[in-house]
């Protein structure tokens, strides 16, 4: 085979590969149904007896009436799972509120759930004595494997980062200043450090 023919075959192969890659990219970016987000995350708001969540352009709105919702509702970034706290624990369900299950949490007071981006894990505040002094715990949404990730007994808020690499939280919240220390910790409890004073962190 001559060198010229080889070059032509290589160029033709590259063109074919480029066309296949473009087709795959187009398929990935298209909307693949109501459970596949076309945008980075969803917006959730408390509404009526529960929750309304949607894409940021207002499409794919879902209104849900959640049984026993108490204070906090979380929607996973991929839009597949929701979680909320009740007076007796934490509930995890599909995005349409179907198949609700009691999250596997330790005995005591459990509140303020926040779902990982893929909806497979949940971070929450736990107080074994139900005395209002909380730490962050992380658990799989379907397995009894909850583990304590902070040991300060003074956490008041927690939220998962969009990439799933960090948890942002508030500690040492003050009634006088109405703020605390905004801190970060890995979901496995490592690399805890404080960033700045403030309240109600979000990503």
C-alpha positions as CSV (number, residue, x, y, z in Angstrom):
1,X,0.0,0.0,0.0
2,X,1.5,3.4,-1.0
3,X,2.1,6.2,1.5
4,X,-0.5,8.3,-0.3
5,X,-3.2,5.7,0.1
6,X,-2.3,5.3,3.8
7,X,-2.7,9.0,4.4
8,X,-6.0,9.1,2.6
9,X,-7.3,6.2,4.8
10,X,-6.1,7.9,8.0
11,X,-7.8,11.2,7.0
12,X,-11.0,9.4,6.1
13,X,-10.9,7.5,9.5
14,X,-10.5,10.8,11.3
15,X,-13.5,12.3,9.5
16,X,-15.6,9.3,10.4
17,X,-14.5,9.5,14.1
18,X,-15.3,13.2,14.2
19,X,-18.8,12.6,12.8
20,X,-19.5,9.9,15.4
21,X,-18.2,12.1,18.2
22,X,-20.5,14.9,17.1
23,X,-23.5,12.6,16.9
24,X,-22.8,11.3,20.4
25,X,-22.4,14.8,21.8
26,X,-25.7,15.9,20.2
27,X,-27.5,12.9,21.7
28,X,-26.1,13.6,25.2
29,X,-27.1,17.3,25.2
30,X,-30.7,16.6,24.1
31,X,-33.5,16.2,26.7
32,X,-33.9,12.5,27.4
33,X,-37.1,12.8,29.3
34,X,-38.4,14.3,32.5
35,X,-35.9,12.6,34.8
36,X,-32.8,13.7,32.8
37,X,-32.0,17.4,33.5
38,X,-31.2,19.5,30.5
39,X,-29.8,22.2,32.8
40,X,-27.4,22.2,35.7
41,X,-29.7,21.4,38.6
42,X,-33.3,22.2,39.5
43,X,-35.0,25.0,41.6
44,X,-37.1,23.9,44.5
45,X,-39.4,26.1,46.5
46,X,-41.7,25.4,49.5
47,X,-45.3,25.6,48.3
48,X,-48.6,24.7,49.9
49,X,-48.4,21.3,51.6
50,X,-45.0,20.5,50.2
51,X,-42.8,21.5,47.3
52,X,-42.6,22.7,43.7
53,X,-39.5,22.0,41.7
54,X,-38.5,22.8,38.1
55,X,-35.7,23.6,35.7
56,X,-34.4,27.1,36.0
57,X,-36.4,28.2,32.9
58,X,-39.7,27.2,34.7
59,X,-40.2,24.0,32.6
60,X,-41.0,20.5,33.9
61,X,-42.7,21.9,37.0
62,X,-43.7,19.3,39.7
63,X,-46.0,20.1,42.6
64,X,-45.8,17.7,45.4
65,X,-47.7,17.3,48.6
66,X,-45.3,15.8,51.1
67,X,-46.5,13.7,54.1
68,X,-45.5,15.3,57.4
69,X,-43.0,17.8,55.9
70,X,-41.5,19.8,58.8
71,X,-38.8,22.2,57.8
72,X,-36.3,21.3,55.1
73,X,-36.8,19.8,51.6
74,X,-33.9,18.8,49.3
75,X,-33.9,17.8,45.6
76,X,-30.9,15.9,44.2
77,X,-29.0,17.8,41.5
78,X,-30.0,15.2,38.9
79,X,-33.6,15.6,39.7
80,X,-34.2,12.0,40.5
81,X,-34.7,12.0,44.3
82,X,-36.1,14.3,47.0
83,X,-35.8,14.2,50.8
84,X,-37.5,16.0,53.6
85,X,-37.5,16.0,57.4
86,X,-40.5,15.3,59.6
87,X,-40.9,15.5,63.3
88,X,-40.0,11.9,63.6
89,X,-37.2,11.5,61.0
90,X,-36.2,11.9,57.4
91,X,-38.0,10.6,54.3
92,X,-36.4,9.9,50.9
93,X,-38.5,9.4,47.7
94,X,-38.5,9.6,44.0
95,X,-38.8,13.0,42.4
96,X,-42.5,12.6,42.0
97,X,-42.8,11.7,45.8
98,X,-43.5,8.0,44.9
99,X,-42.0,5.1,46.9
100,X,-41.1,7.1,50.0
101,X,-38.9,5.4,52.6
102,X,-37.7,6.3,56.0
103,X,-34.0,7.2,55.7
104,X,-31.7,5.0,57.7
105,X,-30.7,7.5,60.5
106,X,-29.5,6.9,64.0
107,X,-31.7,7.2,67.1
108,X,-32.2,10.8,68.3
109,X,-33.2,14.0,66.5
110,X,-32.4,14.1,62.8
111,X,-33.1,17.2,60.6
112,X,-32.1,19.4,57.6
113,X,-31.4,16.7,55.0
114,X,-29.4,17.5,51.9
115,X,-29.0,15.0,49.0
116,X,-25.8,14.4,47.1
117,X,-25.9,15.4,43.4
118,X,-26.6,11.8,42.3
119,X,-29.2,11.2,45.1
120,X,-27.4,8.2,46.4
121,X,-26.3,9.7,49.7
122,X,-27.8,12.1,52.2
123,X,-26.2,14.4,54.7
124,X,-28.2,15.6,57.7
125,X,-27.9,17.0,61.2
126,X,-28.1,14.6,64.1
127,X,-28.4,15.1,67.9
128,X,-28.3,11.8,69.9
129,X,-29.8,13.6,73.0
130,X,-32.3,15.7,71.1
131,X,-30.9,18.7,72.9
132,X,-30.5,21.0,69.8
133,X,-26.7,20.3,69.6
134,X,-26.1,18.8,66.2
135,X,-23.3,17.2,64.1
136,X,-23.2,16.3,60.5
137,X,-23.9,12.6,59.6
138,X,-23.8,11.1,56.1
139,X,-25.7,7.9,55.0
140,X,-26.6,6.1,51.8
141,X,-30.2,6.7,51.0
142,X,-31.1,3.0,51.1
143,X,-28.6,1.4,53.5
144,X,-28.0,1.6,57.2
145,X,-24.5,2.9,57.1
146,X,-24.7,6.4,58.7
147,X,-21.4,7.8,59.9
148,X,-20.6,11.0,61.9
149,X,-18.5,13.5,59.9
150,X,-18.1,16.4,62.4
151,X,-17.6,16.3,66.2
152,X,-18.4,19.8,67.3
153,X,-22.0,19.5,68.6
154,X,-22.7,23.0,67.2
155,X,-23.7,22.7,63.5
156,X,-26.9,24.4,62.5
157,X,-27.0,24.1,58.7
158,X,-25.5,21.8,56.0
159,X,-25.7,21.7,52.2
160,X,-24.0,19.4,49.6
161,X,-21.8,20.9,46.9
162,X,-22.9,20.5,43.2
163,X,-19.9,18.2,42.5
164,X,-20.4,16.1,45.6
165,X,-16.9,16.8,46.9
166,X,-17.8,19.1,49.8
167,X,-20.4,19.8,52.5
168,X,-20.7,23.5,53.5
169,X,-22.1,24.0,57.0
170,X,-22.6,26.6,59.7
171,X,-21.1,26.2,63.2
172,X,-21.0,28.3,66.3
173,X,-24.1,30.2,65.2
174,X,-24.8,33.2,67.5
175,X,-28.2,34.6,68.7
176,X,-26.5,38.0,69.0
177,X,-24.9,38.3,65.5
178,X,-27.4,36.0,63.7
179,X,-24.5,34.3,62.0
180,X,-21.8,31.7,62.6
181,X,-18.7,30.3,60.9
182,X,-19.2,29.0,57.3
183,X,-17.1,25.9,57.1
184,X,-16.3,23.0,54.7
185,X,-15.8,19.3,55.2
186,X,-15.4,16.4,52.9
187,X,-18.3,13.9,52.9
188,X,-16.0,11.4,54.6
189,X,-15.2,13.9,57.5
190,X,-11.7,15.0,56.3
191,X,-10.3,18.4,55.4
192,X,-12.6,20.4,57.7
193,X,-11.8,24.1,57.7
194,X,-13.6,27.5,58.2
195,X,-14.0,30.0,55.4
196,X,-15.8,33.1,56.7
197,X,-18.5,34.3,59.1
198,X,-22.1,34.2,57.8
199,X,-25.2,32.1,57.7
200,X,-27.2,29.8,55.3
201,X,-24.5,28.7,52.8
202,X,-25.6,27.6,49.4
203,X,-23.8,26.7,46.1
